[in-house]
Amino acid sequence: MMNSAAGPAPAIRISGLTVARGGHPVLHGLDLDVPVGSVTGLLGPSGCGKTTLLRSIVGVQRISDGRVEVLGEPAGSAGLRHRIGYLTQAPSVYGDLTVTENLRYFAAVLGAPATDPDRVIEAVGLTAHRDQRAARLSGGQRARVSLAAALLGTPELLVLDEPTVGLDPVLRRDLWQLFCELADAGSTLLVSSHVMDEAVRCDRLLLMRDGRLLAADTPAGLLARTGAADVDAAFLSLVGSTS
């Protein structure tokens, strides 16, 4: 099993996770830990199983075998509902409500402070669009509303499925800065991406291919292990060594 360094119990601990869909395996006995207070990047090509892994962690994926423990409880436990923020790939917003109305609704459901919608709107760069109906926003802007909803309250764990897809470079940079600030304040973030250049912004990396974990390491450790100049080359090196 690939474990984090000795210390506090990990925010996420997975052992032997197997998921099958339509009789075909999607995840093949994954073992991994995600340390508390870290920004962990889940990287790999589209279709490699990243979203299935994230769904397993938040407890909305039927698993075939194995164990998924999140913040000390089995994944999907009722006690985790207000401790985890989850961003799906597809924006989850109400088109007939404004940005502010969407976030006020989600804040009320979560029991978040009344001031939280204003805070998260600013955090994701939507202040100028706060009174627009979600149906009139661009795809990238709707994705930011969903991200803002995931940030409401004080989630101990943020599970973010490709949060920067379709965003401009400046906003991507600002969001990664926000992710690091949240980790510094004690939150744990698991962020999936198929953009390898985002890897350098993470404390740790999980590299996946075809439903299997190729590596779990720091960016520096991964480069040292493979002798590669960047994460793209390291990934290709690992793919070659397992072919």
C-alpha positions as CSV (number, residue, x, y, z in Angstrom):
1,M,0.0,0.0,0.0
2,M,1.2,3.5,-0.9
3,N,1.1,5.4,2.4
4,S,1.7,9.0,3.3
5,A,4.6,9.9,5.7
6,A,4.2,9.0,9.3
7,G,2.1,11.5,11.3
8,P,-1.6,12.2,11.7
9,A,-4.2,9.8,10.2
10,P,-4.8,10.6,6.6
11,A,-7.9,12.6,5.4
12,I,-8.6,9.8,3.0
13,R,-7.5,6.2,3.3
14,I,-8.3,3.7,0.5
15,S,-7.5,0.0,0.4
16,G,-8.3,-2.5,-2.3
17,L,-10.8,-0.2,-4.0
18,T,-12.4,-2.1,-7.0
19,V,-15.2,-0.7,-9.1
20,A,-16.8,-2.5,-12.0
21,R,-19.4,-1.0,-14.4
22,G,-21.4,-3.2,-16.8
23,G,-19.3,-6.2,-15.8
24,H,-16.1,-4.4,-16.8
25,P,-13.5,-3.3,-14.2
26,V,-13.0,0.5,-13.9
27,L,-10.8,0.7,-10.9
28,H,-8.4,-2.2,-10.1
29,G,-7.7,-2.6,-6.4
30,L,-6.4,0.9,-5.6
31,D,-4.5,1.6,-2.4
32,L,-3.7,5.2,-1.4
33,D,-3.7,7.8,1.3
34,V,-4.3,11.6,1.1
35,P,-2.6,13.5,3.9
36,V,-4.5,16.0,6.0
37,G,-3.9,19.7,5.1
38,S,-2.5,18.9,1.6
39,V,-3.3,19.8,-1.9
40,T,-3.2,16.5,-3.7
41,G,-3.4,16.4,-7.5
42,L,-5.2,13.4,-9.2
43,L,-3.7,13.4,-12.7
44,G,-4.2,11.2,-15.7
45,P,-5.8,11.2,-19.2
46,S,-9.5,11.5,-19.7
47,G,-11.3,8.1,-19.1
48,C,-8.6,6.7,-16.7
49,G,-11.0,6.5,-13.7
50,K,-10.4,9.8,-11.9
51,T,-14.1,10.7,-11.7
52,T,-15.0,7.2,-10.5
53,L,-12.4,7.4,-7.8
54,L,-13.7,10.8,-6.6
55,R,-17.3,9.5,-6.6
56,S,-16.2,6.6,-4.5
57,I,-14.6,9.0,-2.0
58,V,-17.7,11.2,-1.6
59,G,-19.8,8.0,-1.3
60,V,-22.0,8.2,-4.4
61,Q,-20.3,5.4,-6.3
62,R,-21.3,1.7,-5.8
63,I,-18.0,-0.2,-5.2
64,S,-17.3,-3.8,-5.9
65,D,-14.7,-4.4,-3.2
66,G,-12.3,-2.6,-0.9
67,R,-12.6,0.1,1.8
68,V,-12.8,3.9,1.5
69,E,-12.4,5.9,4.8
70,V,-12.9,9.6,4.8
71,L,-12.1,11.8,7.8
72,G,-12.2,8.7,9.9
73,E,-15.6,7.5,8.7
74,P,-16.7,5.2,6.0
75,A,-17.3,7.1,2.7
76,G,-20.9,8.2,2.3
77,S,-21.6,8.3,6.1
78,A,-24.3,10.8,7.1
79,G,-21.8,12.5,9.4
80,L,-19.6,13.6,6.5
81,R,-22.3,15.5,4.6
82,H,-21.3,18.9,6.1
83,R,-17.6,18.1,6.2
84,I,-17.0,17.7,2.5
85,G,-17.3,20.1,-0.4
86,Y,-17.7,18.3,-3.8
87,L,-17.4,19.8,-7.2
88,T,-18.6,17.7,-10.1
89,Q,-17.4,18.1,-13.7
90,A,-20.9,19.2,-14.9
91,P,-22.0,22.5,-13.3
92,S,-24.8,21.9,-10.7
93,V,-26.7,25.2,-10.6
94,Y,-30.2,26.4,-11.1
95,G,-30.5,28.3,-14.4
96,D,-33.5,30.4,-13.4
97,L,-31.7,31.8,-10.3
98,T,-29.0,34.4,-10.2
99,V,-25.5,33.6,-9.0
100,T,-26.3,35.1,-5.6
101,E,-29.7,33.3,-5.3
102,N,-28.1,30.0,-6.1
103,L,-25.4,30.4,-3.4
104,R,-27.9,31.7,-0.9
105,Y,-30.0,28.6,-1.4
106,F,-27.0,26.3,-1.1
107,A,-25.8,28.1,2.0
108,A,-29.2,27.7,3.6
109,V,-29.2,23.9,2.8
110,L,-25.7,23.6,4.3
111,G,-26.3,25.8,7.3
112,A,-23.4,28.1,6.2
113,P,-23.2,31.7,7.5
114,A,-25.3,34.2,5.7
115,T,-22.2,36.1,4.7
116,D,-20.7,33.1,2.9
117,P,-22.2,33.7,-0.6
118,D,-20.5,37.1,-0.8
119,R,-17.2,35.5,0.3
120,V,-17.2,32.7,-2.2
121,I,-18.5,34.9,-5.1
122,E,-15.4,37.1,-4.6
123,A,-13.1,34.1,-4.2
124,V,-14.1,32.6,-7.6
125,G,-14.1,36.0,-9.5
126,L,-17.8,36.3,-10.1
127,T,-18.5,39.7,-8.4
128,A,-19.4,41.4,-11.7
129,H,-21.9,38.6,-12.5
130,R,-23.5,38.1,-9.1
131,D,-26.9,39.3,-10.2
132,Q,-27.0,37.4,-13.5
133,R,-29.2,34.4,-14.0
134,A,-27.1,31.2,-14.2
135,A,-28.7,30.3,-17.6
136,R,-27.1,33.4,-19.1
137,L,-23.6,32.7,-17.9
138,S,-20.9,31.0,-20.0
139,G,-20.0,27.4,-19.3
140,G,-16.8,28.5,-17.4
141,Q,-18.8,30.9,-15.3
142,R,-21.4,28.3,-14.4
143,A,-18.5,26.0,-13.4
144,R,-17.3,28.8,-11.1
145,V,-20.7,29.0,-9.4
146,S,-20.5,25.3,-8.7
147,L,-17.0,25.8,-7.3
148,A,-18.3,28.6,-5.1
149,A,-21.0,26.3,-3.8
150,A,-18.4,23.7,-2.9
151,L,-16.5,26.4,-0.9
152,L,-19.5,27.4,1.3
153,G,-19.1,26.8,5.0
154,T,-15.8,25.4,6.2
155,P,-15.4,22.0,4.6
156,E,-12.6,19.9,6.0
157,L,-12.2,18.1,2.7
158,L,-12.7,19.6,-0.8
159,V,-13.0,17.0,-3.7
160,L,-12.8,19.0,-6.9
161,D,-13.3,17.3,-10.3
162,E,-11.4,19.3,-12.9
163,P,-12.2,22.7,-11.4
164,T,-10.1,24.7,-13.9
165,V,-11.3,23.2,-17.2
166,G,-12.3,26.0,-19.6
167,L,-10.9,28.8,-17.4
168,D,-8.5,31.5,-18.6
169,P,-4.9,31.3,-17.3
170,V,-5.2,34.2,-14.9
171,L,-8.3,32.7,-13.2
172,R,-6.6,29.3,-13.1
173,R,-3.6,30.9,-11.3
174,D,-5.9,32.7,-8.8
175,L,-7.8,29.5,-8.0
176,W,-4.7,27.5,-7.4
177,Q,-3.5,30.2,-5.1
178,L,-6.9,29.9,-3.3
179,F,-6.5,26.2,-3.0
180,C,-3.1,26.6,-1.4
181,E,-4.5,29.1,1.0
182,L,-7.3,26.8,2.0
183,A,-4.8,24.0,2.6
184,D,-2.6,26.3,4.7
185,A,-5.7,27.0,6.8
186,G,-6.2,23.3,7.5
187,S,-8.4,22.0,4.7
188,T,-7.5,19.0,2.6
189,L,-8.0,19.3,-1.2
190,L,-8.1,16.5,-3.7
191,V,-8.1,18.1,-7.2
192,S,-8.4,16.1,-10.4
193,S,-7.0,17.3,-13.7
194,H,-5.7,16.0,-17.0
195,V,-3.5,19.1,-17.4
196,M,0.0,18.0,-16.3
197,D,1.4,21.5,-15.8
198,E,-0.9,21.9,-12.8
199,A,1.1,19.2,-11.0
200,V,3.8,21.6,-9.8
201,R,1.1,23.4,-7.8
202,C,0.4,20.3,-5.7
203,D,2.0,19.0,-2.5
204,R,1.5,15.4,-3.7
205,L,0.5,13.7,-6.9
206,L,-1.5,10.6,-7.7
207,L,-1.0,9.5,-11.3
208,M,-3.5,7.2,-12.8
209,R,-3.9,5.3,-16.1
210,D,-6.5,2.7,-17.1
211,G,-8.0,2.5,-13.6
212,R,-4.6,1.8,-11.9
213,L,-2.4,4.0,-9.7
214,L,1.0,4.5,-11.3
215,A,2.5,6.7,-8.6
216,A,1.8,8.5,-5.4
217,D,4.6,10.9,-4.6
218,T,5.6,14.6,-4.3
219,P,6.3,16.3,-7.6
220,A,10.0,16.5,-6.7
221,G,10.0,12.8,-5.7
222,L,8.3,11.8,-8.9
223,L,10.9,13.6,-11.0
224,A,13.8,12.2,-9.0
225,R,12.3,8.7,-9.3
226,T,11.9,8.8,-13.1
227,G,14.8,11.2,-13.9
228,A,12.4,13.2,-16.0
229,A,12.5,16.9,-16.6
230,D,8.7,17.5,-16.0
231,V,5.6,15.6,-15.0
232,D,4.5,15.0,-18.6
233,A,7.8,13.1,-19.2
234,A,7.6,11.4,-15.8
235,F,4.1,10.1,-16.6
236,L,5.2,8.8,-20.0
237,S,8.2,7.1,-18.3
238,L,5.9,5.4,-15.8
239,V,3.5,4.3,-18.6
240,G,6.5,2.8,-20.5
241,S,7.7,0.9,-17.4
242,T,4.3,-0.7,-16.8
243,S,3.5,-1.6,-20.4
